[in-house]
Amino acid sequence: MKNICRKISFFSILAILFTPSSQAHEASPDASDTLLMTVARSDGIFLGKVLDIQYRISRPTKNSPNGVPHTFVTYQIKKLIRGSIDRQLTLRFAGGPDLAGSFMIQNNVPAIKHGDTDVLFVKGGELDDCPLVGCINGRFRVISNQIHTSWGIPVLDVDRKGHILIGGKSR
């Protein structure tokens, strides 16, 4: 538990110290793949647990006559790191079961299941296929009190420039 608290505290420190509000949405091409940039581009950062998952189909359109499957994931906020978020938040992701017995998967959208505990970097504004900064890269999973990427690879460290060091066996 100490390890998870220390890493979550690190995310908190990054959000507070290294992201002045005047730079919160400015892009920097040389730092686009760093945790610092993910923090800078986020409107909300939190540790949360998945309470509910619902699947729905959007209204049919000319381009999608059968509608588009979406997954609605409701998180209970355990620790708010940045932003203004209520105690629960429902996020909409593209993908999910369709009406024909298939399941639509987007390769950059995280696969989330009931009971998951995650650190999420949420972007606000327009509706999109994914509400997370960098989509799959805007989710860090908490597995056995350790931080992992959305792919399940353990996060070993984050250097002072915000580069994430990952390694080990994925879960």
C-alpha positions in Angstrom: 0.0 0.0 0.0 2.9 2.4 0.7 4.1 1.9 -2.9 0.7 2.8 -4.4 0.4 5.9 -2.1 3.9 7.0 -3.0 3.2 6.7 -6.8 -0.2 8.4 -6.5 1.5 11.2 -4.5 4.0 11.5 -7.3 1.2 12.0 -9.8 -0.3 14.6 -7.4 3.0 16.5 -7.1 3.4 16.5 -10.9 -0.1 17.9 -11.3 0.4 20.7 -8.8 4.0 21.7 -9.1 4.9 21.2 -12.8 1.7 22.4 -14.5 1.0 26.1 -14.0 -2.6 26.9 -14.9 -1.3 29.3 -17.6 0.3 26.4 -19.4 -2.3 23.7 -18.7 -3.3 23.3 -22.4 -0.2 24.3 -24.3 1.4 21.6 -26.4 5.2 21.2 -26.4 6.4 18.9 -29.3 9.5 17.8 -27.5 7.6 16.6 -24.4 4.5 15.1 -26.1 5.1 11.6 -24.8 5.9 12.4 -21.2 3.8 12.2 -18.1 4.3 15.9 -17.6 2.6 16.6 -21.0 -0.2 14.2 -20.1 -0.8 16.1 -16.9 -0.6 19.4 -18.7 -3.3 18.3 -21.2 -5.7 16.9 -18.6 -8.7 18.7 -17.2 -9.1 16.2 -14.4 -6.9 13.6 -12.7 -8.2 11.1 -10.2 -7.9 7.7 -8.6 -11.2 5.8 -9.1 -12.8 2.4 -8.9 -15.2 1.1 -11.6 -18.7 0.9 -10.1 -20.8 0.2 -13.3 -20.5 -0.5 -17.0 -23.4 0.0 -19.4 -23.5 -0.6 -23.2 -25.6 1.5 -25.6 -25.9 2.1 -29.3 -26.0 5.7 -30.6 -28.8 6.9 -32.8 -28.5 5.8 -36.4 -27.1 8.3 -38.8 -26.4 8.5 -42.6 -22.8 7.3 -42.0 -23.8 4.7 -39.3 -27.2 3.4 -40.2 -27.1 0.9 -37.3 -25.7 3.3 -34.8 -22.3 3.0 -33.1 -21.7 0.9 -29.9 -20.5 2.8 -26.8 -19.4 1.8 -23.4 -20.4 4.0 -20.4 -18.1 3.4 -17.4 -19.0 4.9 -14.0 -16.1 5.5 -11.6 -16.3 6.2 -7.9 -13.7 8.9 -7.2 -11.4 7.7 -4.4 -8.8 10.5 -4.6 -9.1 13.7 -6.7 -5.7 14.9 -7.9 -6.7 17.7 -10.2 -9.8 19.4 -11.4 -13.4 19.6 -10.2 -15.1 16.2 -10.3 -18.0 14.9 -8.3 -17.8 11.7 -6.2 -18.8 9.7 -9.3 -18.1 10.2 -13.0 -19.4 8.4 -16.0 -17.1 8.3 -19.1 -18.2 7.3 -22.6 -15.9 5.2 -24.7 -16.4 4.1 -28.3 -16.9 0.4 -28.6 -19.0 -2.4 -27.1 -21.6 -4.9 -28.2 -23.6 -4.2 -31.3 -27.2 -5.3 -32.0 -25.9 -8.2 -34.3 -24.1 -10.2 -31.7 -20.6 -8.8 -32.4 -18.4 -6.6 -30.2 -16.7 -3.4 -31.6 -13.2 -2.8 -30.3 -11.1 0.3 -30.9 -7.4 -0.5 -30.7 -6.5 2.7 -28.7 -9.5 2.6 -26.3 -8.7 0.8 -23.0 -10.6 -2.4 -22.0 -12.1 -1.6 -18.7 -13.9 -4.1 -16.4 -16.1 -3.8 -13.3 -14.0 -3.4 -10.2 -10.9 -2.0 -11.9 -9.0 0.7 -9.9 -7.3 3.3 -12.2 -5.6 6.6 -12.2 -7.2 8.5 -15.1 -6.2 11.7 -16.9 -9.5 13.0 -18.3 -9.8 15.7 -21.0 -12.9 17.9 -21.1 -14.6 19.6 -23.9 -16.0 18.0 -27.0 -17.4 14.5 -27.2 -14.9 12.1 -28.6 -14.3 8.4 -29.0 -12.3 8.5 -25.8 -12.4 11.0 -22.9 -8.8 10.3 -21.8 -5.7 12.3 -22.7 -3.9 10.1 -25.2 -6.8 7.6 -24.8 -5.2 4.4 -23.7 -2.1 6.3 -22.4 -4.4 8.4 -20.1 -5.1 5.4 -17.9 -2.9 3.8 -15.3 -4.2 0.6 -13.7 -3.7 -0.2 -10.0 -3.0 -3.9 -9.7 -1.9 -5.5 -6.4 -1.1 -2.0 -5.0 1.2 -1.2 -7.9 0.8 1.2 -10.8 0.7 -0.4 -14.3 0.1 1.0 -17.8 -3.3 0.4 -19.4 -1.6 -2.6 -21.1 -0.8 -4.1 -17.7 3.0 -3.4 -17.8 4.4 -2.2 -14.4 5.5 1.4 -14.0 9.0 1.2 -12.4 9.8 4.9 -12.2 9.2 8.4 -13.6 12.3 10.6 -14.2 12.4 14.3 -13.6 11.5 15.1 -17.2 8.4 13.0 -16.9 9.5 10.0 -18.9 7.9 6.8 -17.7 10.1 3.8 -17.2 8.1 0.6 -17.6 9.2 -3.1 -17.4 8.5 -6.5 -16.2 5.7 -9.0 -16.9 2.4 -7.5 -18.1 -0.8 -8.5 -16.2 
